[in-house]
Amino acid sequence: MVRRLGRATIALWNSYDPNSFREAHRRVLARAGPLALAFDMNLATFGFPFPKDLATSQEIADWTATTTSIGEDGSYLKELAAKGRFQTFPYINKGLPPQLGELVLTTCNSATGKARTVDEVVGMLSSGRSVCLLFGTGPKGVPKELHEIAPNHLDITFGGHSLETCTALGAVAAVLAHKLRQA
């Protein structure tokens, strides 16, 4: 019998400039795309101020690729989009789209009763449940409302250490993927 794994989605919440696409947006996309592709995850963005004339995820990936040298000149993000594994969403306030999976907030400040271990998240994926790993992409992180509604909080460190966004992205993606292979 073949085991069906749930899908992990890396979700990036924009807490940089909501009106102008900046270098910080470009860099986090250029780094998250290769991670998602390498570790068989999807990628979603929330509130990124992409140019209005870009209508599809593929157009956004193609445009972003022309503006970066990171991630094989953006080719990994383009490949992810071509496979239908890159999505963009506006800001939301009442929860993330359910098709992305069960919300797992990545944070160094897990709330009492919501803290999950890496093994617990791997268990969710191993049992066929999809998860949406939410990362804040700027100094403000995710809004308080999302912190409160997220039923699962994951601290990848061994004790509440704050990591820079791209460091956290790499650590979470790699640890989950490798643990899944061992499960």
C-alpha positions, 0 to 999 in steps of 0.5 A, a space after each residue: 500500500 502506498 502511503 499518501 503524504 499531505 502537502 506542505 505549503 510555505 506561506 509568506 505574509 508580507 509585512 514589508 511595504 504593502 504598496 510597492 514591490 521592494 527588494 525585500 519582496 524579491 529576495 524572499 521569493 527568490 529564496 523561498 521558490 528553490 526551497 519549495 521546489 527542492 523539498 517538494 512543497 508549495 509556495 503561497 504569498 499573502 499581500 505582496 504588492 505585485 504589479 497590477 498588470 500581472 494576472 497569473 502566478 506564472 506571469 509573476 514568477 516570470 517577472 520576478 525571475 527577470 529581476 533577480 540572480 538568486 535561485 538560478 536567476 529565478 528559474 526555480 520559482 518559474 518552474 514551481 509556477 509552471 507546476 501549479 505550485 505557486 499561488 498569490 493571495 491578497 491579505 485576508 483577515 479570517 483565516 487562510 484558504 482551506 485548500 492550503 492545509 491546516 495552519 501552522 504558524 512558524 514562530 519563536 513565541 508559541 502560545 500555550 496549548 498551541 505549540 507543536 513539535 516538528 514530529 507532530 507536524 511530520 505526523 500530520 503530513 504522514 497521515 495525509 493532512 496538508 499543512 500551511 506553514 505561515 512565515 511573516 516576512 518583515 519586522 512586524 511578522 504576522 498580524 496578531 489576529 493570525 497569531 491568535 487563530 492559528 491552531 498550531 505554532 511551530 518553533 523550529 529552534 530549541 528554545 524560542 530563538 528568533 531567526 531571520 526569515 530566510 534562515 527560518 524558511 530553510 531550517 523548517 523546510 529542510 527539517 520537515 522534509 528530512 524527517 518525512 523521509 525517515 517516517 
